[in-house]
Amino acid sequence: MDNLTGDFTEASEPFRLFARWLGEAEASEPNDPNAMALATVDADGLPDVRMVLLKGHDEAGFVFYTNTESAKGTELAGQPKAAAVLHWKSLRRQVRFRGPVSRVSEEEADAYFASRPRDSRIGAWASQQSRPLESRFALEKAVAVQTARFGLGDIPRPPYWTGFRIAPVAMEFWQDKPFRLHDRVRFVRVADGWQRQRLYP
């Protein structure tokens, strides 16, 4: 049985441990405990990284949402693989993972989009994410146009907006320790589950 109340290095699989650590971060981090740095690869083979919000996690993987015409969306279309890291300064911990990426179902994307604040849904229609913007006024005008367009009615999900799921093939948990003698545990997916391995700091 996983020792989730004691030494995390004895956990036999990563997902329950991740859920516990995220829950503890939600109680201690002042802002966005679900913020993660997401790395993708562009058409030239160069890495590209930015902060996004983790919006779902289970044994199938880790989900975030974005405009598919953004830089990360087009990069994932060309190279459907990614790496991510969550760092919780208040807990002196981090988790990183990497693996292939696939789109969530239309039903998942619709359900999450409908749960967003109305202004965020309008913003998804107004923003041509990652493309050149001539001025702040142009963005505000686009928001006003979309606000008038939808009025008080329903705001459907844009066809270019969806979620992506990273299915991890490897996950690493890191805990700060004195004198930089940190605890590190890596889980690697194998045919019948996960292989756990402690790492030198």
C-alpha positions, 0 to 999 in steps of 0.5 A, spaced: 500 500 500 502 507 498 505 510 504 501 517 502 502 519 509 509 518 510 515 518 506 513 519 499 518 515 496 515 509 497 509 510 493 508 505 488 504 509 483 504 516 481 497 519 480 494 518 487 501 521 490 500 527 485 493 528 487 495 529 494 500 534 493 496 538 489 491 538 494 496 540 499 498 546 494 491 548 494 491 549 501 498 553 501 499 556 495 496 563 494 495 563 487 494 558 482 496 552 485 494 548 478 499 553 474 504 549 470 510 550 465 508 547 458 514 545 453 512 544 446 517 543 440 516 548 434 517 546 427 524 548 427 525 543 433 526 548 438 523 548 445 518 553 447 515 554 454 509 558 457 505 557 463 498 554 463 493 552 468 492 544 469 484 543 469 484 536 470 487 530 472 486 522 472 490 516 470 488 518 463 493 524 464 493 531 465 488 536 461 489 543 459 485 548 454 487 552 449 486 556 442 488 550 437 491 556 432 495 559 438 503 557 438 502 551 442 496 549 439 500 549 432 506 546 435 502 540 438 499 539 431 506 538 428 509 534 434 503 531 439 508 531 445 509 535 451 513 536 458 510 540 464 512 542 471 508 544 477 512 548 482 510 549 489 514 554 492 510 554 499 511 547 499 518 546 496 516 541 491 515 540 484 512 535 479 514 534 472 512 529 467 512 528 459 508 524 454 504 524 448 498 529 447 491 528 444 485 532 444 480 531 449 473 529 446 468 534 444 464 533 450 469 534 455 471 540 451 464 543 451 463 541 458 469 545 460 468 551 456 461 552 459 463 552 466 468 558 464 466 565 466 462 568 461 467 574 460 472 568 459 468 565 453 467 571 450 475 572 450 476 566 447 472 568 441 475 575 441 482 573 441 486 571 436 491 568 440 499 568 439 498 573 433 500 580 432 496 585 435 496 592 433 494 595 439 490 594 446 484 598 443 484 593 437 483 587 443 478 591 447 474 593 440 474 585 438 471 584 445 466 589 445 464 586 438 463 579 441 459 581 447 454 585 442 454 579 438 452 574 443 448 579 447 445 575 453 444 568 449 448 562 450 456 562 448 458 556 444 465 553 444 469 556 438 471 551 433 478 552 434 478 552 442 479 545 445 483 541 451 489 537 450 491 531 454 498 529 456 499 521 457 505 521 461 510 516 460 514 518 466 513 522 472 518 525 477 517 528 484 522 532 487 522 535 495 527 540 497 531 538 503 537 541 506 544 542 503 541 540 496 540 533 498 533 533 495 529 527 495 527 525 487 523 519 485 521 518 478 516 513 475 516 510 468 510 507 465 512 499 463 507 494 461 504 492 467 504 499 471 509 503 473 517 502 475 519 507 481 526 509 481 530 514 486 534 519 483 541 522 486 539 530 487 
